[in-house]
Every structure is written in C-alpha cells, then in structure tokens.
Amino acid sequence: MEKQTEQAERIYRLAPCSEYDVAEMESWLEYMAQQGYLLQSFALNLAAVFVKGQPQSLRYRLTVMPENSVDEPKKEAFIALHEEFGWQYGGQRGYFGIFYTADEKAVEPNTDPQLYAMALKRVQKQERISLLLLLLQAGVYLPFLLLKDGFLYTMLQFGFDVYADAVVFGITCFYLVLSRYWSLRKLCRALTEGTGPAPNRDWRRKAAFYRVKTIATMVLFSVSMLGAILEGMLSMVQEDTIALEDYTEPFPFATMADLFPGSVFVQTDQSDYANYVEVKQDILVPVQVSVSQRGRLYRNGSCVLEGDLSVDYYQTRWPWLAQQLARELRQHDERLWGKRYQRYEPLELPDLDVDYAVAYRTLFPTVILADDCRVLYMMYTQYAGSEQISLEQLAQFYVENLQTEGGRL
C-alpha cells in the first residue's frame, strides 16, 4: 500500500507485522532502506513514514524505550546514548525506539537477551493490563448485547446495523489485543531462553495477512463510527411516532374499534403517552408497527367500552425468529416485572391454534401470540362500559385476526 503526498520525498506504507515481531520488523526496514526509503516516523502506530533517498545498506534495531519515554529529557538521554555508539534514532513504534546505523562495526544495542527480556517485562505488564481491561469490558459488554434481554429483543432496541457493528467490532478488538499479547509473549519466551530475535527474518511471510487484517479493522472501525453518527442524526430528524388521528395507512391487525363492529373510537387522552402509532423496520424484522389507544367505544350513542389497548406487531423473516422474539418479549417482562418488582403473574389461556401463546399480568394483562412470521404483543385494560371482554376472548379474537387475510400484510 503506497500513498504519495504533495512532498514527493515522503511515502507512507503499512507495516507488515506487529512491533512485537521484532526480527520481521527489522528485516522489513532494512529492505526498505535497500530500496532507498529511510524511516522518518510512524503514524498511528500502523503506517511508517519514509523519506525517499539513495539505496543504502543499514542495520535496524528495535529497543525498548525507557519508562515514561514521553518525558523529553529522559528520551533525549536514551537517544544520545545510542548515538554515542553509532546508532541514529529513526522514530518510535509503541514501546520500541527504532535505531539504525550504516556502520558495520557499530556495537549491537541488544547483546544480552536476558536484559532485553527484563526490559520487555514492563511492556508485557502493560499489555497484560490492556488485555485484562478488555476482557473485563467484554464480560459486561458482550453479555449485555447477547444475553441480557435476548438477541432479537436487544437488536430491536438498537437496530441490527448498530448491534452487528458493536458485536463484530468488540470481537475484532479482542482478537487484535490478544494477537499483540501473544506475539509479545513469544518474544519474551524466546529472549528468556537466550535465543532472541533472529536477524534477517522473512517479513513477507506474514505481511499480506497482517495488512489485510489492519485495513479490515480500520474500515470496520470507520464504518462503525460513521454508522453510529448517521443513526444518531437520523434519529434526530426522523419522526417514527405519529399521532393516531394523523395515521392513514391500514393496520396489519385489529384495533379497538374492531372489537365491536359498528362502534366508534373516541380518544380520552391527548398526551404524547397514548393514542400514537410508531413504525419501524429492520433487516431481520422488516415490519414493526406499534399502536397505543386510550379512549371509549361508542355504539348507538352509548359507551360499550372504555379502556387501554396497546399492540406491538412484528413481522420477521422466518417463523422460528417470530417464536424466538415472542419468547424474548416474555422473558424481558418476567425479568423486569418479576425479579425487580415482583409483579409478574402467569395467566391461563385456552388452547389456541398458533405457534406460540402466553398470557400474564404485570401492571396490565398481557398476551403474546406468534403465528408463522408474525408476532403480536398486547396489553389490555378495561375501565368501564356496558360490554365486557375477557383476556381469553381478546386472545381468541386476535388469533382469528392473525389467521385471516385481514391480519396479513
């Protein structure tokens, strides 16, 4: 990968390996010097910045920088010590200072593998802390996404794109940190055994895989961040919630007025918490329609029913997803209302000709039905009226509604 800037003498190239693959890193820099590229610095610890010059034979060595090397006096003293022995400072990558020399007689800076290993102990400790922190975050982060409220339920809260990006990005970060730590561990073990990095190691062996992995991670990170920003901007400008009286599309399920044919629905609550429609869509659940109604049904001038009805309708890609979503909706309510508030009471339902059916009481009586690719999640409360409709009757009514053409999209 090569990018030419406005200054023709400067060239950027992705490193072919981790800085902990010391032998490969040194061999690559020596190869670049033979092509006429002299290292100037590292950008983002990933891309080397070279200055175009004359081809030359150089030796490169990676040396662990002293602790708190951001302290300029200490860093300058460390560089000056190497310069006394004929080594020039070429930049820093991670915890390593990169030095080079054209003098064949210059003394090697890392002659004792045991001392080199001792210097790396501090680096190993820092990488181990990074790995443990990542594992700790993963112990909270991934179970929250995967297990807390179920895969589908959590996905619906965040959206499939954001959910998938978060999971893949978390796994990728874990893999990158683990691979870095593993490379460092192999280096430390080799130094402890007295072997050290082998000179002239073939850097091409890992280069393609490492660069593809690096580019893929950068793209994934950029797409994840851009997706999160766009999702946030869209959520600010898009109106998913519509007033019930302004919604003109047909519903894929029955509403309060359908409970009693010939009746007229009249709202009794003009707040934002009732009498609204919310429409969403996602990859695995392409149709999501929620309706909240609070009001009275009038027929022939008299009130036949007064109450609340809330219906969430989902249409999934496959029937097994519908059943899984129905179970996760119930599990969420049981966890929330049962364990936290001790207000979860299972209710009996008659045998219904659907794939999944369950009823329970939290603050309100609730019924969940799943049939084919469709899921209905209903909460119903009746306050007054000349007619009474039981939870069993409501469930049977919606089963018939789901299984008729009128209940299909």
JOWO-V381214 format. One record per run of one state. SS is the DSSP state (A for helix, B for strand, O for the rest). FROM is the first residue (numbers start at 0). TO is the last residue. Records with the same first field share a line. If there is no record, write none. Layout:
# JOWO-V381214
SS: FROM-TO + FROM-TO
This chain:
# JOWO-V381214
O: 0-1 + 4-8 + 14-20 + 34-35 + 43-45 + 52-57 + 64-70 + 84-86 + 93-94 + 101-111 + 148-149 + 158-158 + 192-202 + 237-239 + 246-254 + 259-262 + 267-274 + 280-285 + 299-300 + 315-317 + 340-343 + 347-354 + 361-363 + 371-372 + 384-389 + 402-403 + 407-408
B: 2-3 + 9-13 + 36-42 + 46-51 + 58-63 + 87-92 + 95-100 + 240-242 + 263-266 + 275-279 + 286-298 + 301-314 + 344-346 + 355-360 + 364-370 + 373-383
A: 21-33 + 71-83 + 112-147 + 150-157 + 159-191 + 203-236 + 243-245 + 255-258 + 318-339 + 390-401 + 404-406
